[in-house]
Amino acid sequence: MVPSIKIFVIAAVWAGTTVYLPVAYENINWDWDITIMIIQRFMVVIALTLPFEIRDLKYDEIELGTLPQLLGIDKTKKLGYALLIAALLLEFLKDNLTIYVIAAISILTAIGIYFAKKNQNRFYASFWVEGIPVIGWLIS
């Protein structure tokens, strides 16, 4: 088994479902902005998944090799922050900037990662962190 593969599969499926499929359905020509958007979505989804990975640390089998198991909680959080900063910086490479959307999602996700812990309230990740994409959708 490949360690931590689950989080990357989740991110790829979300990026494909929320960027690639709408572009293909609407017959939009693939351009640089769409490439950046799919990379950003992949990175943000990985970051959004980290509070769940941290929460599940006490339940996951060691053989899963999740990021918190491999890196520890502090380094996992730092990885999440780095992914969010990279996704935010990628916005400046786009022709059509939508900085407020990616900035809001990045800030909320960073807060979600910051407060994530092994023994968190059962509604923390399942309600507050899962609500971040909904907020992103509402402001876009």
C-alpha positions as CSV (number, residue, x, y, z in Angstrom):
1,M,0.0,0.0,0.0
2,V,1.2,3.5,-0.9
3,P,1.3,5.7,2.3
4,S,-1.1,8.7,2.3
5,I,-2.5,7.9,-1.2
6,K,-6.1,8.4,0.0
7,I,-5.7,12.1,0.5
8,F,-4.2,12.6,-3.0
9,V,-7.0,10.5,-4.6
10,I,-9.6,12.6,-2.8
11,A,-8.0,15.8,-3.9
12,A,-7.7,14.6,-7.5
13,V,-11.3,13.5,-7.6
14,W,-12.5,16.8,-6.2
15,A,-10.3,18.9,-8.5
16,G,-11.6,16.8,-11.5
17,T,-15.2,17.0,-10.5
18,T,-15.3,20.7,-9.6
19,V,-13.0,22.0,-12.4
20,Y,-12.5,19.6,-15.2
21,L,-16.1,18.2,-15.5
22,P,-17.8,21.7,-15.7
23,V,-15.2,22.8,-18.3
24,A,-15.8,19.7,-20.4
25,Y,-19.6,19.9,-20.0
26,E,-19.7,23.6,-21.1
27,N,-17.2,23.0,-23.9
28,I,-14.9,25.7,-22.6
29,N,-11.5,25.9,-24.2
30,W,-8.8,24.8,-21.8
31,D,-6.6,27.7,-21.0
32,W,-3.9,28.7,-18.5
33,D,-6.4,29.9,-15.9
34,I,-8.1,26.5,-15.9
35,T,-4.8,24.7,-15.4
36,I,-4.0,27.0,-12.5
37,M,-7.5,26.5,-11.0
38,I,-7.2,22.7,-11.1
39,I,-3.8,22.8,-9.4
40,Q,-5.2,25.3,-6.8
41,R,-8.2,23.1,-6.1
42,F,-6.0,20.0,-5.7
43,M,-3.8,21.9,-3.1
44,V,-6.7,23.4,-1.2
45,V,-8.6,20.1,-1.0
46,I,-5.5,18.4,0.5
47,A,-5.3,21.3,3.0
48,L,-9.0,21.0,3.8
49,T,-8.6,17.3,4.4
50,L,-5.9,17.7,7.0
51,P,-8.2,18.5,10.0
52,F,-10.0,15.2,9.3
53,E,-6.7,13.3,9.0
54,I,-5.6,14.8,12.4
55,R,-9.0,14.0,13.9
56,D,-8.8,10.4,12.7
57,L,-5.2,9.9,13.9
58,K,-6.4,8.0,17.0
59,Y,-8.6,5.6,14.9
60,D,-6.4,5.0,11.9
61,E,-4.4,1.8,11.6
62,I,-0.6,2.6,11.5
63,E,-0.4,0.8,8.2
64,L,-2.4,3.5,6.5
65,G,0.5,5.9,6.7
66,T,-1.6,9.1,6.8
67,L,0.3,12.4,6.7
68,P,-0.1,13.0,10.5
69,Q,1.2,9.5,11.1
70,L,4.2,10.1,8.8
71,L,4.9,13.7,9.6
72,G,3.4,14.4,13.0
73,I,0.7,16.9,13.7
74,D,2.9,20.0,13.7
75,K,4.6,19.3,10.3
76,T,1.2,18.2,8.8
77,K,-0.2,21.6,9.8
78,K,2.8,23.4,8.3
79,L,2.3,21.4,5.1
80,G,-1.3,22.6,5.0
81,Y,-0.2,26.2,5.5
82,A,2.4,25.9,2.7
83,L,-0.2,24.4,0.3
84,L,-2.6,27.3,1.0
85,I,0.1,29.9,0.5
86,A,1.1,28.3,-2.7
87,A,-2.5,28.1,-4.0
88,L,-2.9,31.8,-3.1
89,L,0.3,32.8,-4.9
90,L,-0.7,30.8,-8.0
91,E,-3.7,33.1,-8.3
92,F,-1.4,35.9,-9.4
93,L,-0.4,33.8,-12.4
94,K,-3.9,33.8,-13.7
95,D,-5.2,36.2,-16.3
96,N,-8.6,36.6,-14.5
97,L,-7.9,37.1,-10.8
98,T,-10.5,36.1,-8.3
99,I,-8.2,36.7,-5.3
100,Y,-11.0,37.3,-2.8
101,V,-12.4,33.8,-3.2
102,I,-9.1,31.9,-2.9
103,A,-8.0,34.3,-0.1
104,A,-11.2,33.7,1.9
105,I,-11.0,30.0,1.5
106,S,-7.3,29.9,2.4
107,I,-7.8,32.0,5.5
108,L,-10.7,29.9,6.7
109,T,-8.9,26.7,5.9
110,A,-5.7,27.9,7.7
111,I,-7.9,28.6,10.8
112,G,-9.4,25.1,10.5
113,I,-6.0,23.6,10.4
114,Y,-4.7,25.7,13.2
115,F,-7.5,24.5,15.6
116,A,-7.4,20.9,14.4
117,K,-6.3,18.5,17.1
118,K,-6.3,14.8,17.8
119,N,-9.1,15.1,20.4
120,Q,-11.4,17.6,18.8
121,N,-15.1,18.2,19.2
122,R,-17.0,15.7,17.0
123,F,-18.6,18.5,15.1
124,Y,-15.5,20.5,14.5
125,A,-14.3,18.9,11.3
126,S,-17.7,17.5,10.4
127,F,-19.5,20.9,10.5
128,W,-17.1,23.8,10.6
129,V,-14.4,22.5,8.3
130,E,-16.8,20.9,5.9
131,G,-18.6,24.3,5.7
132,I,-15.6,26.1,4.2
133,P,-16.3,24.9,0.6
134,V,-19.9,26.0,1.0
135,I,-18.7,29.5,2.0
136,G,-16.4,29.5,-1.0
137,W,-19.2,28.6,-3.3
138,L,-21.5,31.3,-1.8
139,I,-18.9,34.1,-2.3
140,S,-17.8,33.1,-5.8
